[in-house]
């Protein structure tokens, strides 16, 4: 199959458990929680997305004919060094496109594979690091993995229920909107009240990284 990619670039992971780690980001086009059209925002499940996942016109983006073509682009972005290769598959919703062929080709190129997903589609079992960011009001089926990253506050989120899911790390991340200061305080308060959670900040925004 072919793959529609909004953008593909080398950076440092800016948030979550792997913050500060060198990574190639592959942002897949499309999301199942929002069409990407501005006129549909009011009815979207996720109204606070801070990424552009519409189209294939971003830096490094395009339509890749097959897994080999996409992995060649990922390897080129990483550079010639082989140790510690790390790729983050994100979106939009990456599980709309990720398949066994892509996972196998990335592993053959010696990449550790991480995914950032909304959890509404079961994650490919070959992925090495699973980060789920649930959106209140969506039907989350991927309730296990490595990292649960909850953007906060989200009205309707059932924290007690989420804590019963099978994740190694639970992270709370302030929502980046016009109430950012209040959101940071709310996230800190939750982490202080519930010690199973850790605070995650979007350090790439602070550092001016992508």
C-alpha positions in Angstrom: 0.0 0.0 0.0 1.0 3.6 -0.3 1.3 6.1 2.6 0.1 9.7 2.8 2.5 11.7 5.0 2.0 15.3 6.0 5.6 15.9 7.1 8.8 13.9 7.9 11.7 15.5 9.8 14.5 15.0 12.3 14.2 16.6 15.7 14.3 15.9 19.4 11.3 14.4 21.0 9.7 17.2 22.9 7.3 15.6 25.3 6.5 12.4 27.2 8.8 9.7 28.5 11.3 10.1 25.6 11.6 13.9 25.8 15.0 15.0 24.6 15.7 11.9 22.5 16.8 12.3 18.9 14.0 11.0 16.6 12.7 11.1 13.1 9.0 12.1 13.2 6.6 10.8 10.5 3.3 12.7 10.7 0.7 10.7 8.8 -2.1 12.6 7.1 -5.6 12.1 8.3 -7.4 11.6 11.6 -10.5 9.6 12.5 -11.6 12.1 15.2 -11.7 15.1 13.0 -11.9 15.6 9.2 -9.4 18.4 9.4 -11.8 20.9 7.9 -12.3 24.1 9.9 -16.1 24.0 9.5 -16.2 20.6 11.3 -14.2 21.7 14.4 -17.3 22.4 16.5 -18.5 18.8 16.2 -15.1 17.1 16.5 -14.3 14.8 19.4 -10.9 16.3 19.7 -11.1 20.1 19.5 -7.6 21.0 20.8 -5.3 19.4 18.3 -2.1 21.5 17.9 -0.8 19.8 14.7 -1.6 20.1 11.0 -2.3 16.7 9.6 -4.2 17.7 6.5 -2.7 17.0 3.1 0.8 15.9 2.2 2.5 19.2 1.5 4.6 19.6 4.7 8.4 19.4 4.8 9.4 15.9 3.8 5.8 14.9 3.2 4.3 13.3 0.2 2.7 10.1 -1.0 5.2 7.2 -0.6 4.5 4.3 -3.0 5.4 1.5 -0.6 7.1 0.7 2.8 10.6 0.7 1.2 10.2 4.2 -0.1 9.0 5.6 3.2 11.7 3.8 5.2 14.3 5.2 2.7 13.1 8.7 3.5 13.2 8.0 7.3 16.7 6.6 7.1 17.9 9.6 5.0 16.5 12.0 7.5 18.2 10.2 10.3 21.6 10.1 8.6 24.3 7.5 8.2 24.8 6.5 11.9 23.2 3.2 12.8 23.1 3.1 16.6 20.0 4.2 18.6 17.9 4.8 15.5 14.4 6.0 16.7 11.3 6.9 14.7 8.0 8.3 16.0 4.9 7.5 14.0 2.3 10.1 14.7 -0.5 12.1 13.0 -3.3 12.8 12.8 -4.0 9.1 13.6 -1.1 6.9 12.4 -2.9 3.6 12.8 -5.1 4.5 9.9 -2.1 3.7 7.7 0.5 1.6 9.6 0.7 -2.0 8.5 3.0 -5.0 8.9 5.0 -4.1 5.8 6.0 -0.7 7.2 6.8 -2.1 10.7 8.9 -4.9 9.2 10.8 -2.5 6.9 11.6 -0.1 9.8 12.9 -2.9 12.0 15.0 -4.2 9.1 16.6 -0.7 8.9 17.3 -1.0 12.7 14.8 1.6 13.9 13.1 1.4 17.2 9.5 2.3 16.5 7.3 4.5 18.7 3.7 5.5 18.0 1.6 8.3 19.3 -2.0 7.4 18.9 -5.5 8.3 20.1 -6.1 4.7 21.0 -9.3 4.2 19.0 -7.7 1.7 16.7 -5.7 -1.3 18.0 -2.0 -0.8 17.6 0.2 -3.0 15.4 1.8 -5.6 17.7 5.2 -5.1 16.2 5.6 -1.5 17.5 8.2 -1.1 20.2 6.8 1.8 22.2 3.1 2.6 22.5 2.0 6.0 23.6 -1.8 6.5 23.8 -3.3 10.0 24.2 -7.0 9.4 24.9 -9.6 12.0 23.9 -12.7 12.3 26.1 -15.7 11.1 24.3 -13.9 8.7 22.0 -14.0 4.9 22.2 -10.5 3.8 23.3 -9.7 0.2 22.4 -5.9 0.3 23.0 -5.9 0.2 26.8 -2.4 -1.1 27.3 1.0 0.0 26.3 4.1 1.8 27.5 2.9 5.4 28.0 -0.5 7.0 28.7 -0.3 10.7 28.0 -3.5 12.6 28.9 -3.8 16.2 27.8 -5.4 18.2 30.6 -8.0 19.4 31.4 -10.5 17.4 29.3 -14.1 17.5 30.5 -15.5 14.1 30.7 -12.3 12.2 31.3 -12.6 9.5 33.9 -9.3 9.5 35.7 -10.1 6.6 37.9 -11.1 4.4 35.0 -8.0 5.4 33.0 -5.8 4.4 35.9 -7.1 0.9 35.6 -5.7 0.6 32.1 -2.4 -1.4 31.7 0.3 1.2 31.0 3.8 1.4 32.5 3.8 5.2 32.7 1.0 7.7 33.2 1.7 11.3 32.2 -0.4 14.4 32.5 0.2 17.2 30.0 -1.2 20.7 30.2 -3.4 21.7 27.2 -1.8 24.4 25.1 -4.6 26.9 24.5 -5.7 30.4 25.7 -6.0 29.1 29.2 -2.4 27.6 29.2 -1.5 29.0 32.7 -4.6 27.6 34.3 -4.1 24.3 32.5 -0.5 24.0 33.8 -1.7 24.6 37.4 -4.5 22.0 36.9 -2.0 19.4 35.6 0.4 20.1 38.5 -2.5 19.8 41.0 -3.5 16.4 39.5 0.1 15.1 39.6 0.4 16.2 43.2 -2.9 14.6 44.2 -2.4 11.3 42.3 1.3 10.2 42.6 0.9 7.6 39.9 1.0 10.4 37.4 4.0 12.4 36.1 3.9 15.9 34.6 4.8 16.1 30.9 5.7 19.5 29.3 6.0 20.3 25.6 9.6 21.3 25.7 10.0 21.5 22.0 7.7 24.6 22.0 9.9 26.2 24.7 13.0 25.4 22.7 11.6 26.4 19.3 11.9 22.9 17.9 9.4 21.2 15.7 
